[in-house]
Each structure stands twice: as structure tokens, then as C-alpha cells.
Amino acid sequence: MGRKYCVRFINSAPEARGSPSAAADASGPERAADSKPGPAAPGQSRQIIRSRFGCAECRNRHVKCDEAFPVCQRCHRRGTVCRPRARPLGWRTEIPWLANPGLNPPWKTRPNGRLLQFWMEIASHILTMSPDHNPLSFPLIPLLAESPSLLHAVQSVSAGYEVFFQQSSLDLCLTERGLALEFVRKELQEHTAGSPISPASVLSVFVLGISASWVETTPTTYGQEHLVAGRIMLDKLLRDEKTRSDPITTFLLGWYLHWDMACSLVASLDGLLPLDPPEMGLTVREMQSSFHPMTGFSTELFYILSRLGRYCRQVCKHPQQRDEILETAFHQQLISWQPKCEAQDHVDLNDAFKYHGLITLGRVCGQASQASLDWTNAPGPTAEVEGEAKLREYTLKCLDATSAVPLESLCTNYLAIPLLTAGSELTSGDLASREKVIVLFRALYSRNRLQVNIWAIELLDELWALRDLGINLSWMELQTQKQWVLQFG
């Protein structure tokens, strides 16, 4: 299918960092920060170009902002949230069915050009590991013309992202979400009536599901109904020989595995479908050595962690149902797993998730499992001491890996889970490391604007207080006690 859009570049601008809603009111040079004026012409005074797009924190403090993305250096040093000011956009899209009302599909409302552009340029990138391989950006445009539910779903995320998903400013976001839900129900009814399943409709379910918790006032949901519906639709695509090898099916599978992996740590035991269809395992093996825009080179690792998450949730609720043979298998799979990539930020991300899995397995399954996990050959108190020492080693390695990923890398979008797992293991003697974890969570919030990062800080503060009193809990156990659901998918 040929592309139905083109991109027109205007005056060059730095990477956009804020809402385009104020772009129409902005004027003047597009690059101002750190600009050095050239020599003045004879008879002319030298013009001093000042920064006009510094973050809110630097403006309030009346200091110069370097406008670094996603966190300026001053905010990074202070450990504060960096809230960028809107700047002019560097391009605009030209889409026939957007520009010409006569070509519009018969929808209730016209597409919102501002929200669509914001999605293509900024919002969609919080869901990918590579800015150059993002199927949810420009390649999505033909599918948007196909599915009104998908159009309104992405416009909803854009509207929420613009305002940091603040509850007091979500009117447009929730309106768009309501339209998306209305249209996706109609599309699914058409499929039930006999029409083929539309990949665009499946994408709508995924976007609505992954963003379900983003618009909540408290961390109590993870979009279970969307996750289950998306999985059922994905299974249908995988069972069909014609659609199984389709690139969009492969894309959806990788996205689902990451989403499922994140939910496996928080979902109720009956909230997730098993990961045992043979078609799924076969496709995962075929994807092992290739890059996926949603899972990078971690597809197989996320598959392992999804199954591990289910098991750990079961052990948290029913400790008597532990299976030491299965725990040993998980441990060996994680220890032996190696990333098949060379890019250092992806290697560090893979290491962070690997150690996250090992920490989770050791902490949740308890010290009685240490001998079976080959961390020590001696049972009893010695095993417990050596097990804690091994958990400490994994914690430090996980923190080193998360800290090594540059803030400008899109891999940072995925760091919250291993950062929370490793951070929850820090003791009262790790005050500097605890503060570093908080700073990183604020940096994540500056990038993806999701409230779950702030809730994670609150959970860690409470967890550290308990650990300082000698009460060792995993973050999953504490969030269950609080009846929270931290959805990082």
C-alpha cells in the first residue's frame, strides 16, 4: 500500500520536547539556546539571542537552561522533573484525507491535525526503542484512514501526553478515548458478523489497553479487558498461515509480549491467558535474532520474564505451591541468556531485565530456595546469608546497567521495571544509590510523563522505611498489600 502522506521540512529546529499547542503563538528563531551571535555588520549592533524554550524549573529559578532532551542538565543535577516549554515544530504532515474534507472517511468528527502531528513526532516514541524504526509513527497513517477507533485512540494519548496526564486537564484526552471505545466496539461487532479481523482494530485495542492506566487517578488498573481481548485477536492472527508471517502480526506479538511481561508482575492470577500456544512459541523463536521496535533484542527474554512473573505472583499468593524444579529452570534460563546485539544501550537494557528477573525470583521465592538455585550448596543459615549476598550482587549489577543507559536513548522508556526491582533492594547504607534511583524515576517522568513513575517513588519510600525496620518485602508484595497496580507496560 503506497504512502498517503509526505513530510515538509521547514526551518531546522532541535528535537521537539513539548506540546505543539502553543506553536502557533511562537515566533522568532527556532534554535536559541546556547546560540552564539556572529560578527555584527558595519553600523549594526550585535543581536543577542536568548533561550526562549527553557524548562519551567529553570525559568522559575531565572537560570539558563541548556534545553537538553529529555532532561536538562540543571534538572538532572537537582533531581527535579523537567517540564519543557512548547517550541515550534520542525515539520508538518500533509495527509490527503486530513487536508481535503471531501476525502475524509465518514466519521463523526474530523481528525485533529495538531494531535496527529504530535503523535507522529513525539508521543508515539515513548512506545518504541528506536526513533528510526517506529511503526506507530508515519507508517501508521494508512491504518488511521482505515480505522476511526485507532485514530481517536492515538489522539487521546497525544492529548494526555501534552498535559503530563494531569487529571485536571484530561477533558480532551477522555473525549477522544470515549470515541475510540465507541468505534472499536462497532469494528469488533463487524468482525463478529463475519468480516476479517482488521490489524488496525487490533492496534486500537492495544493502544487503548496500554494507556488505560495513564488516565487513572490511582494505580488500580492495568487494562485487563483490553489485554485479554488483544490476546484473543492476536491468537487468531497467529493461527492463520496467511497472517502469521505478516510484519504487522510480528509487531503485535512483540508488543504483546512486553505488555504481558509488565502485567504479569501485577495482574491477578486469573487475569492473564497462558503463554503456551505452539504458534506463539514458534514465532518467538523466529524473532530471537532480529530487532523488534517494541522489544529490541529482548523478545525471548520478555517471554521468559512473562512466565516468571506469573509464577512469582502465584507464589506470593500460595507459597505452598512452589516448584523448585521450575525455579531452577528459570534461574538457568536467565543466567545463560545473552543479548544478540552490539548497541551498548540495548546490551545494558537487556542486562537490567536479566538481573531484574534474577532478583525477583530470589526475593519472591524466599531463602529456602537458595540451594536449588545453585547459589549455595549448604542449606540452613549459610544458605540464607549467601543467598542475600547473591541478591546484593544482582542488585548492584542491575543498577549499574540501568544507570549506563543514556537518558537520550529511547531504551530509557523501558527502565522503570528493573529500576524499581533493584531500587527496592537498597538498604539504609545505600542512601546515595536510593537518591540516584529517585532522580532516574523523575527523569523517566520527564520523558514519558506517566504518573506511574511518581507512584513508584512513593512505593519505594514506603518499602525503604520497612527495610530499615528489618522487614524485607518485594515491591510486588507491598503493592499487593496496598491494592495498587503499577502498570509500566
N, C-alpha and C positions, 0 to 999 in steps of 0.2 A: 504494500500500500504506500503510495507516494506521500511525501510530507505535504501538509496543507498550511505551512507557515513559513515565514522567513524571519531573519533577525537583522535589524538595522542598528548598527553601532553608531552612537553619536560621540561627542567629545569624551575622551577616555576618562574613567573615574576609577577610584580604588574599589575594592570589593565592598559591595553594599552591606551595611551592618544593621540597618534599622528599618522601620516602617516606611513604605513609599507613600504613605498617605499625605505626607507634608511635602512631597517632591514638587508639586505644582507651585508651592509658595517659595521654594528655594531658588536663589539666583546667584549669579557670581561664579567664580572659578570652582571647578569640581574637585580639584586637589589643592587643599590649603595647608594642611598640617605639615610642618617641617619644611615648607617651601622656602627657598632662598631667592630673593629678588635679584634679577640680573642688573647689569650696569645701567644707570639712568642715561637716557639720551640727552644731548646738549640742550640746556634750557628747561629740562624736565626734572622734577623731584622724584626720588626713588619711592616707589609704592611698596609699602609693607603689607604683605599678605598674611593675615592671621587665620588660625584654625577656626572654622565655623561649625565643625561637626564633632567636637569633643563629647565624651560621655557625660552623663548627668552628674556623676560623682565629682569629676574634675571641674565641671562648670560651677558646682556648688562651692567647691573649695577655692575657686578662682586660680587654678593652676593649669599649665599647659598639658594637653592630652596628646599622646602620640597616635591615638586612633587605631592602635593595633587590633586586629581581629583574631579571636573573639573577645579577648580581654586586654585592655590597655595595660601598660607596664605598671602604672601607679595603682590601679585597682588590683592587679595581681600581687604586688608587694603588700598592699593593705589587706588583701583577702576579702575585698568587698565585691558586691555584684556590679558588673559593668553594664550599664544601660545606655546603649548608643543612641545618638540623635539621628533623625532621618537625614539622608543625603540624597542628592539627585541620582537617579538610576543611570546606568551606562548603556542601556539598550531598551528597546521596546519591541513587542511582538506584533506581527501583522497576521491575523488569522481571518480568512475569508468569512467564516460564519460568525465571527465576532465583529468585524468591521461593517458588514453589509446585513442589515436587518432582514432583507429578503431571503438570505441564505440560512437564517437561523433555523435550527430544528424546532419543532412545535412544542416548546417548553413553556412553563408558566411564567418564567422570568428570564430576562436576558442575562447572558454571562456577565460577570463583574470583571471587566478588563484589569482593574487595579489588583484585585485579589489573585487573579490568574497569573499576572506577571510576577507578583510577589511570591507565589508558589513556585513558579519556574526558576526564579533567580535565587531565592533564599530558603523558604520554608521546606521545600522538598529535600533539601540537603541534610536535614537532621535525621533522615531515614536511610542514609547511604554511607558507604565507606570510601567512595571515590567521587569527586566532583565531575570527573570526565566520563564516568560510566554510571549514569543515573537514569534508569528507565522511567523514573517518576517525574522527570523534568520535561524537556521538549519532546522526547519520544512519546509522551502520554497524550499529546494533543489530538491525534486521530481518535483515540479511545474516548476522549472527552466529548467529541462530537457524536459519539455513539451512545453514550450513557449519561443522562441527566443526573442520575444518582452520584456518579463519580465526579461530575463537575461540581455539584454542590458540596460533596464531601471534602474535596481539596480546597474549595473556597472557605469552608468552615474552618479548616486547620489554619489557613492563611490569616483569617480574621482573628483567630485566637492567638496565633503566634505574634501578630503585630502588637498586642497589648499584654504580652507575657502571661496570657491565660488568666488575667486577673478577673475575679468573679464580677466585680462592679462594671466591667467593660466588655462583657461577653454577649451582648444582645445580638449583634450581627453574626457572631460565631454560632450561637444557638439557633438562630433563624435559619441559617444555611444548613446546619446539621438536621433540623427538622425536615427541611425539604429533601435532603439526601435520604433520610429514613423513609419518607413517603414514596419517593421514586424507586428505591431499592426494593420495597415491598411489591410494587407493581411489576418490576422486572422479574422478580423471583416467581410471582404468580404466572407470568407469561411462560417461564421455563417449566413450571409445574404442568401447564396446559399442553406441553409438548414441544415447545421451541428449544433449540440447542442452548446449552449453557453459555453465557457470554463472559469471556475473560474480563471485560470491563465491569460487569456486575460483581464478579469475584473480587476484583480490586476495590470496588466500592465497599464491600463488606470488610475487607482488610483495613482500609483507611478508617472507616467508622469504628472498627473494633480497637485498633491500636490507639486511637485518640479518645476512646470512651472515658478513660480516667483523667484525661487532661483538663476536662471541663468540670470536674467534681470539686466540691468544697472540702471534702475529707477523703483520705485514701481508703475507700471501702469497696472499690470495684476494679475489675480488670477486663471488662468487656466479654464475659464468658459466653453470652449468647452469640456474639459475633465470631468468637474463636471457634466454637463448635460448628456454626453454620459455614464458616470459611473452610474448615477442615473437611466437612461433608462435600462441599463443592470441589475442593482440591482433589479429593479421592476419586471423584467422577472423572476429572481430567486425567488423572494418573492411570485409571483403568482403561481409558480409551487409547488404543495404539496410535491413533492419528494425532491426538493432542498431547500424549505423554512426552514426546520429544520436542514439542513446540517450545521456543525460547521463553514465552511468557509463562508456561507451566513450570519450567525450571526456575524462573524468577520467583513465582509464587511459592514454590516449595521451600526455597532458601529463606524467603521472608517468613513463612510459617514456622520453620524450624527455630529461627531466632525468637519469634514471638512466643512460641510454645515453651522454649527453654526459659525465657524470662518468667512466664506464667507458672511454670512447673514449681517454682520456689514459693509461690503464694497461693496457688489455686487449691480449692477443696479437693479431696481425694476423688470425688465423682465428677469433677469439673472438666477433666481433660480426657480426650479419647486416647487409647493406647497407640503407641508408635510401632505397630507390628505388621502393617500391610506389606506384603512382599514387594509391591511396586514401589513403595516409598524407600525401602532399604536399597533396592536396586538402583534407583535414581540417585540416592545419596552417594553410593559408591562410584557412580559415573561422574559425580561432581567433585570428587575428592581433590583432584589436582588442578581444577580450574577456578578462576576468580569469579566470585559472585558479588554483585554490587551491594547486597544486604548482609552477607555473611563473610565477605572477603575470602580468605582461605581457611575459614573456621567451620565450614558446613558440617563436616564429620564430627568435629569437637562439640558443636552445639547439639548434634544428635545424641552424643554420649551424655552431655550435661542435662538434656531434657529427660532422659531416662533416669539419671541420677537424682534429679530434682523430685521426680515422682516418688522414688524410693525413700528419699530423706523425709518428704512430707509424711509418708506412711509411718516411718519410724518415729517421727515426732508425735504422732497421734497414738500409735500402737507399738511401743518399744519391744513388746514380746514377739513381734513379727519380724525381727531382724534376721537377715540371711547372710551369714559371714562368708559363704562361698561367693555370693553375688557381690558383696563388698570388696572381696579380694579381686574379683574380675574388674570392677570399676577402677580400683586403685591401679591395677596393672595397665589398664587401657589408658588412663591419664598419664601415668609415669612414662609410658613408651610413646605417647603421641608427640609427633613433631610437626611443626608447620611446614607446608610445602611452598614457601615464598621467600623472597630475598629482601623485600622492602622492610626496613627496620621497624617502622611504626606498626606494621602488621605482625611482625615477629613478636614485638613487645605486647601487643594486644592478645595474641594467642597465648603467650606465656601467662599473662594476667588471668585469663579464663581457666587455663590449666591449673594454676595454683588455687584459684577460687574453688574449683571442683574438689581438689585435694583437701583444702581447709574445711569445706562444707561436709565432706564425707567423714573426716576425722572428728569434727566437733559434734555433729548431729548424732553419729553412731556411737559416740561415747568411748571412754577409755578402755572398756572391756574388749574392744575390737582391735587393740593395737597389735597383739601378737599375730592375728590373722592377716593384718595388713602389712606384715613383714617390716614393721618399724622397730620391732624388738623381738627377740626370741624368748624373753623371760616374762612370764606372767606376773601379776601382783603389782606391788608399789613401784618396782623398777620399770615395768611396762608403762605405768601411768606417767612417770617422770619423763621417760624417753619419748613417749607419745606427745607430751606437751612441748618438749624440745623440738620435735619434728614439726608440729604445728607452728611453732615460733619461726622456724626456718622457712616454711612455706609462706607465712605471713610477710616476712621481710622481702622475700623474692617477689611476691605479688605486688607489694608496694613499690618496689624498685621498677617493676615492669610498667605499672600504671603511671608512675612519675616520669618514665622515659618517653612516653608518647607525647610529641609536641602538641601544644594547645591548638596550633593552626591545622593539625591533621584532623580529617573527618573521623578518624578512628576514635577520637575522644568522645564521640556520640555514644560509644558503647562501653565506656569505662565505669559506669555507675555501679554495676553489679559486682565486679571484682573489687572495686574501691570500697564498697560497703562491707563486703565479706572480710577483707583484710583489715579495714579500719575497726571492725567490731572486735578484733582480737588484741588490739593495743591495750597496754596496761598503764598504770599510773606513772610508770617510769618512762613512758613514751609521749610526754607532753608535746614535744616538738613535732613528732610524727602525727599526733592527733590534730594539731593545728594545721599541718600540711594537708591532711585529708579534708578538713573543713574548707580550706582555701580551694582545693580542687573541686569540691562539690559546688562551691559558689561559681567557679569558672565554668563548670558544666551548665549551671543555671543561666549564666550569661550567654552561653551558646544556644542551648535548645529551649530555654525559657520554660521548662516544665517544673511545676511545683513539687513534683516527687523528689527532686534534689534537695529542696528545703526540708521536706518531711524526713528525708534520710538523715539530715543533720540533727533533727530533733530526736530521731530514734537512737542515733549514735550517742548523743549527750546522755540519754537515759541509760543506755546499755553500759557506757563507761562508768557511770555512777554505781551501777550494780557490780561491775567487775572490780571496782575499787573496794567494794564491800566483801569481795570474795565469792560473788555469785556469778558463775560462768554460764552464759546462755549464748546460743547463736542468735543472729538478728532475726532469723525466721521464727524462732521460738518466741522471742519478745514481741514481734509484730502480731503473732497469733494471739498472745495474751491481750494485746491492745485492740484486737479485732481490726487491725489495719491490713491493707493490701497494697504493698508498694510495687507498682507496675512500671518496670523500666523498659518494656519491650519497644 
